[in-house]
Amino acid sequence: MTKKKLITGFLLCLVIFSVLFFLFRSKWRPESEPIPLLPLVQEEDAATVTDAAETPRLKGVQVALVSMDQHLNWKLTVEQVIEEGEICLLFGITGEYYTESGQRYLIEAPEGEMGRDFSWLRLTPEVVLTGEDIKMVAVEVYWEAAAGEEITGRQMQADRENVKIQAERFTFNPEDRSMTFPGTSRWSFQ
């Protein structure tokens, strides 16, 4: 029986030692310090910016804009972005516009503006939109996340399936390939 008592006593001591070790191990361990991560980009205070050279500028930026129902509409590459308050000025814009059904339109514009919250986009002065059966050039193109698929603009010239269109203002829905022209427009058929 002495061997049994010796093994039982040894196991009991091992269990007590393990319990005490797990209860008090946090007191024996040195306190950890946070590990520094990669340097993060910190937002600068816009009120302190006084010189144009100090204005925050980003080069080679990719921008994605989504509609209110979280559908990706715009995927743009912008050569330069300058933040000015609640507006981002865009320069050298190329990219694509996607409809919900997966149609793709190519976009090119020399410059534009975008809300810092990515809820609207305005492209100027010679915006080129090219799709399967249309090529449109406009002085201004405007899109809002709340409008979904609807793109509005002004001073547009388009070539579409042997039809040339000129309009002072227009509304284009790329999903169903429809255009509305409030005001004056000219059409020529070839």
Secondary structure in CASP SS format (residue, H / E / C, confidence):
PFRMAT SS
TARGET T0000
AUTHOR 0000-0000-0000
METHOD secondary structure of the structure
MODEL  1
M C 1.00
T H 1.00
K H 1.00
K H 1.00
K H 1.00
L H 1.00
I H 1.00
T H 1.00
G H 1.00
F H 1.00
L H 1.00
L H 1.00
C H 1.00
L H 1.00
V H 1.00
I H 1.00
F H 1.00
S H 1.00
V H 1.00
L H 1.00
F H 1.00
F H 1.00
L H 1.00
F H 1.00
R H 1.00
S H 1.00
K H 1.00
W H 1.00
R C 1.00
P C 1.00
E C 1.00
S C 1.00
E C 1.00
P C 1.00
I C 1.00
P C 1.00
L C 1.00
L C 1.00
P C 1.00
L C 1.00
V C 1.00
Q C 1.00
E C 1.00
E C 1.00
D C 1.00
A H 1.00
A H 1.00
T H 1.00
V C 1.00
T C 1.00
D C 1.00
A H 1.00
A H 1.00
E H 1.00
T C 1.00
P C 1.00
R E 1.00
L E 1.00
K E 1.00
G E 1.00
V E 1.00
Q E 1.00
V E 1.00
A E 1.00
L E 1.00
V E 1.00
S C 1.00
M C 1.00
D C 1.00
Q C 1.00
H C 1.00
L E 1.00
N E 1.00
W E 1.00
K E 1.00
L E 1.00
T E 1.00
V E 1.00
E E 1.00
Q E 1.00
V E 1.00
I E 1.00
E E 1.00
E E 1.00
G C 1.00
E C 1.00
I E 1.00
C E 1.00
L E 1.00
L E 1.00
F E 1.00
G E 1.00
I E 1.00
T E 1.00
G E 1.00
E E 1.00
Y E 1.00
Y E 1.00
T C 1.00
E C 1.00
S C 1.00
G C 1.00
Q C 1.00
R E 1.00
Y E 1.00
L E 1.00
I E 1.00
E E 1.00
A E 1.00
P E 1.00
E E 1.00
G E 1.00
E E 1.00
M E 1.00
G E 1.00
R C 1.00
D C 1.00
F C 1.00
S C 1.00
W E 1.00
L E 1.00
R E 1.00
L E 1.00
T E 1.00
P C 1.00
E C 1.00
V E 1.00
V E 1.00
L E 1.00
T E 1.00
G C 1.00
E C 1.00
D C 1.00
I E 1.00
K E 1.00
M E 1.00
V E 1.00
A E 1.00
V E 1.00
E E 1.00
V E 1.00
Y E 1.00
W E 1.00
E E 1.00
A H 1.00
A H 1.00
A H 1.00
G C 1.00
E C 1.00
E C 1.00
I E 1.00
T E 1.00
G E 1.00
R E 1.00
Q E 1.00
M E 1.00
Q E 1.00
A E 1.00
D E 1.00
R E 1.00
E C 1.00
N C 1.00
V E 1.00
K E 1.00
I E 1.00
Q E 1.00
A E 1.00
E E 1.00
R E 1.00
F E 1.00
T E 1.00
F E 1.00
N E 1.00
P C 1.00
E C 1.00
D C 1.00
R C 1.00
S E 1.00
M E 1.00
T E 1.00
F C 1.00
P C 1.00
G C 1.00
T C 1.00
S E 1.00
R E 1.00
W E 1.00
S E 1.00
F E 1.00
Q C 1.00
END
